[in-house]
Amino acid sequence: MGKREFDHKFFLVREDVLPEAMKKTLEAKALLEKGSAESIWDAVQQVDLSRSAFYKYKDTVFPFHTVVKEKIISLFFFLEDKPGALSKLLGIVASSKCNVLTIHQTIPLQGRANVTLSLDITEMNVDMDELLAKFRRLEFVAKVEVLSSGG
C-alpha cells in the first residue's frame, strides 16, 4: 500500500541542495508577499519559473525563518458539512496547546465547507506532523493543507 496523502513529514533542508525550481518558487512567493509582484504570473516571470512548477511547490516549501521566528501557521481545511465538525477541529487545536488567531469558514455548498485557521503554535505540545495527522484522522476532513507559516 502506498503512502497516503496525509502521511507527509517535514524536513529541514539546506538551500544549496534544493532543486532550482524550489528556490525560484521561494523567490516568487517572497515577491508576492512583499507586493513586488502583482500576480503569480508576474512573480514567476520575474524569477524565470514556469507556473506549473510554482503550483507544484508553492504549498510544500517554506523559508525556515518564518516557521521559527513567528510561530504562526495558517491551515486550510476542506470539510464535510457535519454538525460539530468545527468544534472537533477546535478541540484538537486546544488539546495541542495552539491558540486560534483567526477563523474563516465559507457557507457550505454541496455538503462541503472551506475553513482557514491561523494558529499561534508557540506553546504547541505535538510536532507539526502529528498535529496534521490528528486533523486528517477526523472522518469529516476531506483535506488539510499548510497555507503558510510565519507572520
N, C-alpha and C positions, 0 to 999 in steps of 0.2 A: 504494500500500500504506500502510495506516495505521500509527500509532505502536504498537509492541508494548508490552506491559505493562512490560517490563524496561528500556525506554529513558527512564525518568524522570530528570529533572535536578532539582537542588535550588537554591533561590534564597533570598537574604536579603531580606525584605520588611518595610518599616516598618509598625508596628502600626496607625497611623491609616488605612491604605489596605486593611486586611484586612476582608473581609465580617464582619458581626456574628456570623454562625454560627461562623466560625473563632475569633473572640475568645472566644465563650462556650464553645466546645469546649476551648480552653486553660484557661479558668477551671474547667470541670468536671474536667479532668484534674488540675489542681492540687489541687482538693478531694479527689479520690480518693487522690492521692499523700500528702497530709498526714493522711489519715484523717478529714477533716471531713465526708465523705460515706460512708455505709455501702455504697452500691451505685451503679451507673451511673444507675439510675432516680432515686435520691436526688440525685445530683450534677446531673443535667440539670434536675430540678425546682427546685433551688436557684438555678440560673443562668437559668431560663426558656428552655430549649432543647429541641427535640424529640430523642427518642432516635435517630431516623433521621439527623438532621443530625450528632449526635455520632458515630455509627458511620461516617458518610461521611467525616468529617475527622480522627477520632482518630489514625489512623496516618499522617497527611500533614502535620500542623502541630505544631511543637515550639518551645518557648521557646529563643531564641538562646543565652542564658547557660548552659543545660545542655550544649549542644554544645561551647561554647568552654571553659567552666570545667573540666569534669571529664574530657573526652576519653575517655569510655567510651560504648560503643554496644552495644545488645543487638539481635541479629538472629535472626529466626525463619526456619527452612528447612522445606519440605515436600519430602522426598526419596524417590526410588525406592530400594528396598532392594537395593543393588548392592554386591558386595564392593569394598572400598577407597574407598567414597564419602566417609566421614568423613575418611579420610586425605587425600583430594584437597582437601576443603574446608580442612583444617588446613594443607595445603601452600600454598594461596593466602593464608591468614592469615599464615603465616611469611614468604612472599616479599614480602608487602606491609608487613612490619615491624610487624604488630599482635601484641599479646600476649593470649593466651587467659586470661581470668579465671575463667569458668565454662563448663561444657558440660552440657547436659541433653538426653538422647535418649530418646524413647519406644521401647517394643518395637514393631517393625514389625508392622503389621496390613494385610492385603490388599496386601502388597508395597510399603507406604509407611511412612515414619517421620517424626516431627517432631523437629527438632533446634533448640535455642536456644543461641546462643553469646553470651556477654558478652565484649567485647573492649576492651582498653586501646589506643586509637588515637593515643596521644601521639607515637609515632615513625613513624606510617603514612607511606609513601612514594608513595602514589597518592591521588587525591581520592576522596571517597565514591562519586560516580557510577561511577568506573572500578572500584572495589572491588566494588560491587554488580553491575556488568556482568560482571566476571570470574566471580563466583559463578553468575550466570544463564546463562553460556555452557556450563556443565557439563551434559552430557546427562542426568544423573540429578536435576538440580534442577528440581522442578516449580514451586516458588515460593520467593521470599525476600522478607522484609519487614523494615523497620526497626521494631522494637518500641518502643524508647526510646533516648534519648540522655541522658546525664547520669549522675549517681551515684545 
